Amino acid sequence: MRKLFYTISVAALAILTSCSEWEPVVNVTYDDVEVADPVEMTANCTIAQLKAIYSKIGEPVKIDDDLIICGQVASEDRSGNIYKSLYIQDATGGIELKIGKGQLYNDYKPGQWIYVKCSGLTLGNYSGMLQIGYGRNKKASGEESGTNEDGENADNYETTYLDVQYIIDTHVFKGKVDTPVTPKVLTEDDLKANLKARHPNGAVMPQQGPDFGTLVTLKGLKYGNEVFALLYPDPDQAHDSDHPGNRVFLRNSGTWGITSWALTKQGYIDHLNAGDWDTATTGDNARKVSETDLKALMIRKATAYAVSQYFTLGGTTVQVRTSGYSRFADAEIDADVLAGTATIDVTGILCCYLSNGEYGVQFTLIDEDSVVVNK
């Protein structure tokens, strides 16, 4: 019976929602309780050693060996800017653990030790970041292609979520709650070193950078007067790279009037009504947003969208990417920061992304308090 239940549970994992931006985040906080009988295991693999198993883009690795990693929870999803995932880290690095459930902050506390039995799980890449999750069988599931934030075909997703409780319970184990992780302060040289990281086989693979996937602080970021957002006029229709007419890119031309961290549904509508994006075109350059019927469609089908706000640390560009469903999506960036007369310090998860064959630095804030303005 147990084997049958496991089979059914695995089948339930077949369908993956390829873009979590479509689901609003609901926060429910339960009373804090001590972890009942925290687990104590012995890890036989560091996070860096686990990540090194992945050696080639496009070739996810199903783990058959009885590997156990242990790391502390470095992230929190209370604000909604991190969704259905935990980032855990040890002394060697960090990695995203795709749990597949919301409100994880109720069950996994900052600083808590987490043990992961990796056998049967898959190590994969998404747009430059390594993740540990369940194997993704697109053809078997009939799953449609999605898109990443650069508008690239999201066949890039190489793993799916552990969103069946039985699978979670047999792979992820909660240890004691310890002192929260202290973020490491990184310099521009540190960012460059992470981007140039190499796999043990000699290949340049920034995913192996020791600070990617960990909690860090960047100090003195200057506003770059540029944003990136990928909008879908009709999100209910196909909007992958094979359907450029149902995609609108906001990039390479300043801020497009976006001075908030992201776009809620109402913020999206407000910009459309204000005409801020009238000169933007669909991906096939066939239509402008200013066209009455296209704009009416976008307003009728409005939803929230992630935005990448560009900053610089010295000569290195840092994309601070925020979900349109985060609790602070509509929060305005400080006016002095936008004017270039003030800088910010940010604390969050350091990420990398791959676009057009080049890697860049991306940053995920934990919450609005993760930003400190320096005037």
C-alpha positions as semicolon CSV with decimal commas, in nm:
position;residue;x (nm);y (nm);z (nm)
1;M;0,000;0,000;0,000
2;R;0,282;0,239;0,081
3;K;0,444;0,172;-0,256
4;L;0,112;0,238;-0,430
5;F;0,069;0,568;-0,243
6;Y;0,418;0,675;-0,343
7;T;0,341;0,598;-0,709
8;I;0,022;0,801;-0,700
9;S;0,203;1,088;-0,528
10;V;0,474;1,093;-0,791
11;A;0,213;1,103;-1,065
12;A;0,056;1,404;-0,900
13;L;0,386;1,585;-0,938
14;A;0,370;1,568;-1,316
15;I;0,198;1,901;-1,365
16;L;0,410;2,208;-1,298
17;T;0,292;2,565;-1,303
18;S;0,581;2,712;-1,496
19;C;0,544;3,070;-1,378
20;S;0,452;3,129;-1,012
21;E;0,385;3,496;-1,081
22;W;0,022;3,411;-1,157
23;E;-0,070;3,312;-0,802
24;P;-0,138;3,571;-0,529
25;V;0,038;3,511;-0,200
26;V;-0,179;3,461;0,108
27;N;-0,010;3,493;0,446
28;V;-0,139;3,311;0,752
29;T;0,082;3,310;1,060
30;Y;0,036;3,040;1,322
31;D;0,161;3,061;1,678
32;D;0,531;2,987;1,700
33;V;0,601;2,648;1,851
34;E;0,919;2,460;1,922
35;V;1,019;2,201;1,665
36;A;0,891;1,869;1,793
37;D;1,178;1,624;1,824
38;P;1,420;1,803;1,590
39;V;1,603;1,557;1,370
40;E;1,975;1,500;1,397
41;M;2,142;1,343;1,096
42;T;2,496;1,325;0,966
43;A;2,548;1,496;0,632
44;N;2,779;1,309;0,398
45;C;2,792;1,575;0,128
46;T;2,839;1,951;0,136
47;I;2,619;2,182;-0,070
48;A;2,921;2,272;-0,285
49;Q;2,991;1,904;-0,349
50;L;2,627;1,849;-0,443
51;K;2,627;2,142;-0,685
52;A;2,946;2,012;-0,846
53;I;2,757;1,702;-0,960
54;Y;2,586;1,927;-1,214
55;S;2,840;1,967;-1,492
56;K;2,659;2,066;-1,811
57;I;2,379;2,310;-1,888
58;G;2,071;2,130;-2,013
59;E;2,156;1,801;-1,846
60;P;1,980;1,776;-1,508
61;V;2,113;1,505;-1,278
62;K;1,891;1,255;-1,101
63;I;2,067;1,161;-0,779
64;D;2,082;0,789;-0,715
65;D;2,342;0,787;-0,438
66;D;2,241;0,815;-0,073
67;L;2,359;1,173;-0,034
68;I;2,250;1,385;0,261
69;I;2,310;1,759;0,276
70;C;2,253;1,986;0,572
71;G;2,207;2,362;0,568
72;Q;2,047;2,647;0,756
73;V;1,739;2,825;0,626
74;A;1,861;3,155;0,478
75;S;1,536;3,282;0,327
76;E;1,181;3,360;0,432
77;D;0,868;3,377;0,217
78;R;0,653;3,589;0,450
79;S;0,664;3,892;0,217
80;G;0,577;3,683;-0,088
81;N;0,894;3,773;-0,277
82;I;1,020;3,416;-0,249
83;Y;0,758;3,159;-0,338
84;K;0,734;2,785;-0,284
85;S;1,106;2,754;-0,215
86;L;1,363;2,762;0,060
87;Y;1,724;2,867;0,026
88;I;1,950;2,672;0,257
89;Q;2,323;2,717;0,304
90;D;2,620;2,563;0,477
91;A;2,979;2,683;0,504
92;T;3,044;2,592;0,140
93;G;2,749;2,749;-0,042
94;G;2,374;2,767;-0,084
95;I;2,102;2,614;-0,298
96;E;1,731;2,652;-0,366
97;L;1,515;2,371;-0,230
98;K;1,188;2,354;-0,425
99;I;0,940;2,257;-0,153
100;G;0,631;2,355;-0,355
101;K;0,418;2,496;-0,072
102;G;0,332;2,850;0,033
103;Q;0,367;3,003;0,382
104;L;0,683;2,804;0,446
105;Y;0,783;3,055;0,715
106;N;0,540;2,878;0,950
107;D;0,731;2,550;0,923
108;Y;1,088;2,647;0,843
109;K;1,243;2,922;1,053
110;P;1,540;3,143;0,964
111;G;1,850;2,970;1,097
112;Q;1,683;2,630;1,129
113;W;1,891;2,333;1,023
114;I;1,742;2,134;0,737
115;Y;1,853;1,790;0,626
116;V;1,779;1,675;0,272
117;K;1,798;1,314;0,161
118;C;1,884;1,368;-0,202
119;S;1,840;1,017;-0,339
120;G;1,560;1,021;-0,594
121;L;1,569;1,399;-0,631
122;T;1,700;1,594;-0,928
123;L;1,965;1,866;-0,942
124;G;1,879;2,109;-1,218
125;N;1,933;2,456;-1,354
126;Y;1,693;2,741;-1,418
127;S;1,827;3,046;-1,598
128;G;2,162;3,016;-1,427
129;M;2,064;2,902;-1,077
130;L;2,093;2,549;-0,944
131;Q;1,795;2,394;-0,768
132;I;1,720;2,066;-0,597
133;G;1,372;1,933;-0,662
134;Y;1,188;1,655;-0,837
135;G;1,256;1,536;-1,189
136;R;1,056;1,714;-1,457
137;N;0,901;1,507;-1,733
138;K;0,751;1,765;-1,968
139;K;0,657;1,528;-2,247
140;A;0,485;1,283;-2,017
141;S;0,289;1,550;-1,834
142;G;0,182;1,749;-2,136
143;E;0,306;2,061;-1,960
144;E;0,319;2,376;-2,168
145;S;0,630;2,581;-2,206
146;G;0,655;2,891;-1,992
147;T;0,897;3,183;-1,992
148;N;1,168;3,314;-1,768
149;E;1,213;3,679;-1,685
150;D;1,417;3,737;-1,998
151;G;1,138;3,603;-2,213
152;E;1,327;3,287;-2,298
153;N;1,155;2,952;-2,341
154;A;1,115;2,803;-1,996
155;D;1,204;2,456;-2,103
156;N;1,496;2,596;-1,898
157;Y;1,313;2,453;-1,596
158;E;1,490;2,127;-1,520
159;T;1,318;2,045;-1,192
160;T;0,970;2,065;-1,046
161;Y;0,837;2,106;-0,693
162;L;0,818;1,858;-0,409
163;D;0,454;1,954;-0,364
164;V;0,319;1,621;-0,239
165;Q;0,348;1,594;0,139
166;Y;0,463;1,232;0,131
167;I;0,754;1,324;-0,094
168;I;0,845;1,619;0,129
169;D;0,830;1,406;0,443
170;T;1,060;1,141;0,298
171;H;1,323;1,385;0,175
172;V;1,321;1,701;0,389
173;F;1,378;1,685;0,764
174;K;1,370;1,966;1,018
175;G;1,650;2,004;1,269
176;K;1,692;2,247;1,553
177;V;1,630;2,620;1,520
178;D;1,963;2,794;1,556
179;T;2,090;3,152;1,536
180;P;1,979;3,304;1,203
181;V;2,237;3,320;0,926
182;T;2,453;3,633;0,927
183;P;2,459;3,779;0,575
184;K;2,801;3,799;0,416
185;V;2,896;4,146;0,292
186;L;3,016;4,121;-0,068
187;T;3,226;4,362;-0,271
188;E;3,224;4,412;-0,646
189;D;3,531;4,189;-0,670
190;D;3,336;3,917;-0,490
191;L;3,056;3,944;-0,747
192;K;3,301;3,920;-1,033
193;A;3,469;3,617;-0,875
194;N;3,135;3,440;-0,841
195;L;3,050;3,512;-1,204
196;K;3,383;3,364;-1,312
197;A;3,349;3,052;-1,099
198;R;3,451;2,727;-1,264
199;H;3,331;2,373;-1,232
200;P;3,592;2,120;-1,117
201;N;3,604;2,005;-1,480
202;G;3,733;2,351;-1,576
203;A;3,417;2,487;-1,744
204;V;3,303;2,837;-1,653
205;M;2,986;2,779;-1,450
206;P;2,875;3,067;-1,227
207;Q;2,619;2,834;-1,068
208;Q;2,917;2,697;-0,880
209;G;2,996;3,040;-0,735
210;P;3,005;2,988;-0,357
211;D;2,789;3,290;-0,276
212;F;2,505;3,227;-0,520
213;G;2,201;3,098;-0,333
214;T;2,317;3,243;-0,001
215;L;2,212;3,535;0,217
216;V;2,435;3,836;0,146
217;T;2,449;4,213;0,178
218;L;2,553;4,450;-0,100
219;K;2,641;4,803;0,008
220;G;2,636;5,127;-0,186
221;L;2,425;5,028;-0,487
222;K;2,353;5,317;-0,726
223;Y;2,036;5,336;-0,930
224;G;2,088;5,249;-1,294
225;N;1,783;5,426;-1,444
226;E;1,670;5,110;-1,621
227;V;1,408;4,842;-1,568
228;F;1,312;4,514;-1,725
229;A;0,962;4,365;-1,735
230;L;0,803;4,112;-1,965
231;L;0,426;4,160;-2,007
232;Y;0,170;3,935;-2,172
233;P;-0,124;4,117;-2,334
234;D;-0,334;3,803;-2,290
235;P;-0,179;3,579;-2,024
236;D;-0,447;3,315;-2,090
237;Q;-0,306;3,254;-2,438
238;A;0,029;3,109;-2,545
239;H;0,304;3,360;-2,463
240;D;0,631;3,176;-2,506
241;S;0,905;3,275;-2,750
242;D;0,713;3,111;-3,034
243;H;0,431;3,364;-2,985
244;P;0,606;3,704;-2,989
245;G;0,283;3,888;-3,067
246;N;0,162;3,811;-2,715
247;R;0,467;3,957;-2,544
248;V;0,567;4,313;-2,463
249;F;0,919;4,386;-2,340
250;L;0,994;4,690;-2,128
251;R;1,372;4,726;-2,146
252;N;1,665;4,920;-2,291
253;S;1,484;5,253;-2,274
254;G;1,500;5,392;-1,922
255;T;1,245;5,319;-1,653
256;W;0,916;5,328;-1,850
257;G;0,776;5,529;-1,561
258;I;0,815;5,238;-1,317
259;T;0,949;5,373;-0,990
260;S;0,812;5,097;-0,765
261;W;0,983;4,767;-0,693
262;A;0,731;4,570;-0,901
263;L;0,384;4,591;-1,058
264;T;0,069;4,488;-0,880
265;K;-0,241;4,442;-1,093
266;Q;-0,361;4,795;-1,010
267;G;-0,016;4,942;-1,068
268;Y;-0,006;4,773;-1,409
269;I;-0,345;4,921;-1,500
270;D;-0,242;5,267;-1,377
271;H;0,064;5,271;-1,604
272;L;-0,143;5,162;-1,903
273;N;-0,402;5,432;-1,840
274;A;-0,128;5,692;-1,798
275;G;0,021;5,602;-2,137
276;D;0,363;5,525;-1,989
277;W;0,411;5,227;-2,219
278;D;0,239;5,354;-2,534
279;T;0,558;5,338;-2,742
280;A;0,637;4,979;-2,640
281;T;0,577;4,717;-2,905
282;T;0,488;4,352;-2,910
283;G;0,774;4,109;-2,953
284;D;0,715;4,083;-3,326
285;N;0,718;4,466;-3,357
286;A;0,377;4,442;-3,524
287;R;0,176;4,646;-3,274
288;K;0,216;4,927;-3,022
289;V;0,062;4,931;-2,677
290;S;-0,102;5,262;-2,771
291;E;-0,341;5,082;-3,008
292;T;-0,687;5,107;-2,856
293;D;-0,786;4,742;-2,883
294;L;-0,449;4,613;-2,759
295;K;-0,447;4,842;-2,458
296;A;-0,808;4,749;-2,380
297;L;-0,712;4,381;-2,389
298;M;-0,417;4,438;-2,156
299;I;-0,635;4,623;-1,907
300;R;-0,907;4,359;-1,921
301;K;-0,653;4,080;-1,869
302;A;-0,443;4,272;-1,617
303;T;-0,242;4,083;-1,357
304;A;0,066;4,145;-1,142
305;Y;0,418;4,133;-1,289
306;A;0,772;4,100;-1,165
307;V;1,011;4,386;-1,237
308;S;1,389;4,395;-1,241
309;Q;1,520;4,732;-1,126
310;Y;1,879;4,787;-1,232
311;F;2,148;4,907;-0,993
312;T;2,526;4,917;-1,012
313;L;2,801;4,825;-0,768
314;G;3,105;4,993;-0,914
315;G;3,101;4,881;-1,276
316;T;2,892;4,567;-1,215
317;T;2,521;4,561;-1,290
318;V;2,286;4,410;-1,032
319;Q;1,923;4,335;-1,117
320;V;1,703;4,360;-0,809
321;R;1,406;4,147;-0,913
322;T;1,078;4,170;-0,721
323;S;0,756;3,975;-0,758
324;G;0,437;4,162;-0,843
325;Y;0,272;3,960;-0,566
326;S;0,519;4,061;-0,297
327;R;0,380;4,265;-0,009
328;F;0,596;4,560;-0,110
329;A;0,548;4,545;-0,488
330;D;0,388;4,891;-0,500
331;A;0,640;5,049;-0,261
332;E;0,816;5,340;-0,428
333;I;1,194;5,345;-0,447
334;D;1,326;5,641;-0,249
335;A;1,322;5,960;-0,458
336;D;1,684;6,046;-0,374
337;V;1,791;5,700;-0,487
338;L;1,607;5,747;-0,815
339;A;1,772;6,087;-0,855
340;G;2,117;5,940;-0,798
341;T;2,187;6,143;-0,483
342;A;2,159;5,845;-0,247
343;T;2,260;5,479;-0,254
344;I;2,111;5,168;-0,098
345;D;2,235;4,869;0,097
346;V;2,038;4,552;0,027
347;T;2,017;4,217;0,205
348;G;1,877;3,908;0,039
349;I;1,956;3,605;-0,174
350;L;2,231;3,645;-0,433
351;C;2,129;3,490;-0,765
352;C;2,266;3,471;-1,116
353;Y;2,082;3,460;-1,446
354;L;2,170;3,352;-1,796
355;S;2,058;3,566;-2,090
356;N;2,181;3,545;-2,447
357;G;2,471;3,329;-2,337
358;E;2,597;3,569;-2,070
359;Y;2,565;3,550;-1,693
360;G;2,465;3,843;-1,476
361;V;2,396;3,918;-1,110
362;Q;2,040;3,913;-0,984
363;F;1,923;3,985;-0,632
364;T;1,611;3,881;-0,439
365;L;1,505;4,092;-0,142
366;I;1,363;3,915;0,161
367;D;1,123;4,200;0,241
368;E;1,096;4,580;0,225
369;D;1,311;4,615;0,537
370;S;1,594;4,453;0,340
371;V;1,662;4,793;0,179
372;V;1,854;5,063;0,368
373;V;1,885;5,408;0,208
374;N;2,212;5,594;0,250
375;K;2,167;5,973;0,228
